Amino acid sequence: MDQPQPLTDNLLSSAAAAFERLRPRLFGIAYRVLGSVTEAEDVVQDVWERWQGTDRGAVRDPGAFLATVTARLAVNVARSARVRREAYVGPWLPEPVDTSVDPQVGAERSEALELAVLLVLQRLNPVERAAYVLREAFDYAYGEIAGMLRLSPANTRQIVSRARKRVTAERRAPVDAAQHRRLLDAFVAAARDGDVAALESVLSADVVAYADGGGMRGVARLEVVGAERVARISAFARTFLPGAVYGVAEVNGRPGLRLVQEGVTVALVDVSVGPDGVDGLYWVLAPDKLRAYERSAGRLTGRR
């Protein structure tokens, strides 16, 4: 009576191995569509549970099957998340990830990984977002995307084209890595010292700062525009977070500012740089989003 058990165990072990190989890509798809580590983790867990209950013998391509389930679930979650984010207090920013230790982002390409781009993607509808991510970040063919999202190939091409134009229109021309790091280091030094003049000197005239505090007192609830105003609020961080240690850490594929108090991350700042200087600051202060960042290393080591 107990004879079939080893066969069942072997099948489950094989299914788990196949899923684990694909997990980084699945997380990467869900994260880019949702802009949320927590929601992406939930989607991947849901995909795993569905995979366990699937007739896997009928699945010819596990990678395509699991990516399809992930994309469709992410679109559904994105539709329900939109209502919650419209009621969010202050600017909503994506949850950052520590890509220096986190392979789960599935960054076969770095496209649609920077916080600034993820924020632009959130302004697209969920299907546009998913189509863009599948094409630009993961290089799926238009026909594959059409099947995954239940669209026609012609409609898929139009959707991706519209999304690409939107992202391109709102994206600044990038600078090389050395220039980005030079301006970041100058910004970190000036912010640490509270030096408003030095801060203003590295900011572009039309710089925009966003601060996501999830309703925290003292955090700006509107975007701040202009070098003088942004320099002042950046210098104020030293007072708002007294005793914080300023350092550089990897945030969504590039160096950013990390502030730590007593061993705990209390702020992350993604810094976008254009030809005229620092043109975007994305301050993440909401504790739940910072905890999601800290879980990045946990996914790599098995700790949570």
Secondary structure, DSSP 4 states (H G I P E B T S, - for coil): --TTHHHHHHHHHHHHHHHHHHHHHHHHHHHHHH--HHHHHHHHHHHHHHHHTS-GGG-S-HHHHHHHHHHHHHHHHHHHHHHHHHT-SS---PPP--TTT-GGG--SS-TT-SHHHHHHHTTS-HHHHHHHIIIIIT---HHHHHHHHT--HHHHHHHHHHHHHHHHHHSPPP--HHHHHHHHHHHHHHHHHT-HHHHHHHEEEEEEEEEE-TT-TTS-SS-EESHHHHHHHHHHHHHHSTTPEEEEEEETTEEEEEEEETTEEEEEEEEEEETTEEEEEEEE--HHHHHHHHHHHHHHHT--
